[in-house]
Amino acid sequence: MDILDFFFPKKCVGCGKFGDYICKDCLVAIWEPEPGPVPAGLDGLTCLWAYDGLVKKIIKNAKYNGRFDALRFLIQNAKYEVKNDLLIVPVPLHKNRLRERGFNQSLIIAKTVSEIWHLELNDCLIRVKDTGHQTLRNRNERLMAPKNAFVVSTKIQDLPSRILLVDDVMTTGATLSECARTLKKAGVKKVWGLVLAR
């Protein structure tokens, strides 16, 4: 037993049972998302979980309370494969949002994926437009908000030809599409997406 587990035992986010962040009974009760369309600009998309129930609770807990352990547990227990020649790039936050929140959840997810699959990570995308909170917007406003919101860092000399773009939650897919468009405009040939939930 880890010393931290002794003093701070893991407890299931779903039912409160001690032992792990999600117990076996609760883990089988969460599900993968239904197959859906791939956002424009992406060459493929992997969604690990459906954004509902326990998964939704875990993601919100991480985003608003900084509770990342259960988030990592979700990634580690998902069934997916990642090609071994991809550069992992997280969807960036605007500096105002990063200052407000203190962390980029997509970067934390991207780091976990890179550790699991032993892939290089680079935060070469920069969000230059503060798109604000999406929760109060309707679908059309969400689709338009990310337009021209991203640029590729001038510090990056040579972008690889194949990138895995990582985000936490996909709703309309507009953010992923705009990121992919920006990367391809900069010379990237193929961009795949990976989101924790849809």
C-alpha positions in Angstrom: 0.0 0.0 0.0 1.2 3.5 -0.9 1.9 5.7 2.1 -0.5 8.3 0.7 -3.2 5.7 0.3 -2.8 4.9 4.0 -3.4 8.5 5.1 -5.7 9.5 2.3 -7.5 6.3 1.1 -9.0 6.4 -2.4 -12.8 6.6 -2.4 -15.1 5.9 -5.3 -16.5 9.1 -6.8 -19.7 7.2 -7.6 -20.7 5.3 -4.5 -18.2 6.3 -1.8 -16.7 2.8 -1.4 -13.1 2.8 -0.4 -10.5 1.2 -2.6 -10.2 3.2 -5.8 -11.4 6.4 -7.5 -14.0 4.4 -9.4 -15.0 1.0 -8.0 -15.5 -2.0 -10.3 -19.3 -1.8 -10.0 -19.4 1.9 -10.9 -16.9 1.5 -13.7 -19.1 -1.0 -15.6 -22.0 1.5 -15.2 -20.3 4.2 -17.3 -20.2 3.8 -21.1 -18.4 4.7 -24.3 -20.1 7.3 -26.5 -22.2 6.4 -29.5 -20.3 6.7 -32.8 -20.7 10.2 -34.3 -19.3 12.3 -37.1 -15.7 13.5 -37.1 -15.4 17.3 -36.9 -14.3 19.0 -40.1 -10.5 19.2 -40.4 -9.8 16.1 -38.3 -8.6 12.9 -40.0 -10.0 10.8 -37.2 -11.5 11.1 -33.7 -11.3 9.0 -30.5 -13.8 9.7 -27.7 -13.1 7.7 -24.6 -16.3 8.1 -22.6 -19.8 9.5 -22.9 -20.2 12.9 -21.1 -22.9 11.8 -18.7 -23.4 10.7 -15.1 -20.2 9.7 -13.3 -17.9 10.8 -16.1 -19.5 14.3 -16.2 -19.1 14.5 -12.4 -15.4 13.6 -12.5 -14.6 16.1 -15.3 -16.4 18.9 -13.5 -14.7 18.0 -10.3 -11.4 18.3 -12.0 -12.2 21.5 -13.9 -13.6 23.4 -11.0 -12.0 21.8 -7.9 -8.6 20.7 -9.3 -9.4 17.0 -8.5 -7.3 15.2 -11.2 -6.7 11.7 -9.8 -10.1 10.3 -10.9 -9.6 12.0 -14.2 -6.3 10.1 -14.8 -8.1 6.9 -13.6 -10.7 7.4 -16.4 -7.9 7.8 -19.0 -6.0 4.8 -17.8 -9.1 2.5 -17.8 -10.4 3.5 -21.2 -10.1 1.1 -24.2 -8.2 2.9 -27.0 -5.1 2.9 -29.0 -2.7 5.7 -30.1 -0.3 5.5 -33.1 3.3 5.6 -32.0 4.5 8.3 -34.4 2.3 11.2 -33.3 3.1 14.4 -31.5 0.5 15.1 -28.7 -0.8 18.7 -28.7 -3.3 19.9 -26.1 -6.0 22.4 -26.9 -4.8 25.6 -25.2 -6.6 27.9 -22.9 -6.5 31.7 -23.3 -4.1 33.3 -20.9 -7.1 35.0 -19.1 -8.8 31.7 -18.6 -5.6 30.0 -17.5 -4.9 32.8 -15.0 -8.5 32.4 -13.7 -8.4 28.6 -13.4 -4.7 28.0 -12.7 -4.4 25.0 -15.0 -5.3 23.7 -18.4 -7.3 20.5 -18.0 -6.6 19.5 -21.6 -2.9 19.7 -20.9 -3.3 17.4 -17.9 -5.1 14.9 -20.0 -2.5 15.2 -22.8 0.3 14.6 -20.3 -1.4 11.4 -19.0 -1.9 10.1 -22.6 1.7 10.9 -23.5 2.9 9.0 -20.4 0.8 6.0 -21.1 1.8 5.7 -24.8 5.4 7.1 -24.4 4.8 10.0 -26.9 6.3 13.5 -27.1 4.0 16.3 -26.0 4.3 19.9 -27.3 1.9 22.8 -26.5 2.7 24.5 -29.8 -0.8 25.9 -30.2 -1.7 29.3 -28.6 -5.2 30.6 -28.0 -5.1 34.3 -29.0 -8.8 35.0 -28.7 -10.6 34.7 -25.4 -13.8 32.9 -26.4 -15.2 33.1 -22.9 -17.5 30.6 -21.3 -19.4 28.4 -23.7 -22.1 27.1 -21.4 -24.5 30.1 -21.9 -24.2 30.0 -25.7 -26.5 28.4 -28.2 -25.2 26.0 -30.9 -24.6 28.6 -33.6 -22.7 30.8 -31.2 -20.6 27.9 -30.0 -19.7 27.1 -33.6 -18.6 30.6 -34.4 -16.8 31.4 -31.1 -13.4 29.6 -31.9 -13.0 31.2 -35.4 -9.5 32.6 -35.7 -8.9 31.9 -32.0 -5.6 29.9 -32.4 -2.1 30.4 -33.8 1.0 28.1 -33.9 3.8 29.3 -31.7 6.6 31.1 -33.5 9.0 29.2 -31.3 8.3 26.0 -33.2 10.6 25.6 -36.1 9.5 22.3 -37.6 6.1 20.9 -36.9 5.7 17.1 -37.4 3.5 15.9 -40.2 1.2 14.0 -37.8 -0.4 15.3 -34.6 -2.8 14.0 -32.0 -4.9 16.9 -30.7 -6.2 16.4 -27.1 -9.2 18.0 -25.4 -11.4 17.3 -22.4 -15.0 17.5 -23.7 -16.4 17.8 -27.2 -19.8 19.3 -27.8 -20.1 20.8 -31.3 -16.5 20.0 -32.3 -15.9 23.6 -33.4 -12.8 24.1 -31.2 -11.2 20.9 -32.5 -12.0 21.9 -36.1 -10.4 25.3 -35.7 -7.3 23.9 -34.0 -6.9 21.3 -36.8 -7.4 24.1 -39.5 -4.7 26.2 -37.8 -2.3 23.3 -37.6 -2.8 22.2 -41.2 -2.4 25.8 -42.4 1.0 25.7 -40.7 2.0 22.6 -42.6 0.8 19.6 -40.6 -0.5 16.9 -42.9 -2.6 14.8 -40.6 -4.5 15.7 -37.4 -6.3 13.2 -35.2 -8.4 14.2 -32.2 -8.7 12.5 -28.8 -11.3 13.7 -26.3 -11.9 12.4 -22.8 -15.7 12.6 -23.3 -18.4 13.6 -25.8 
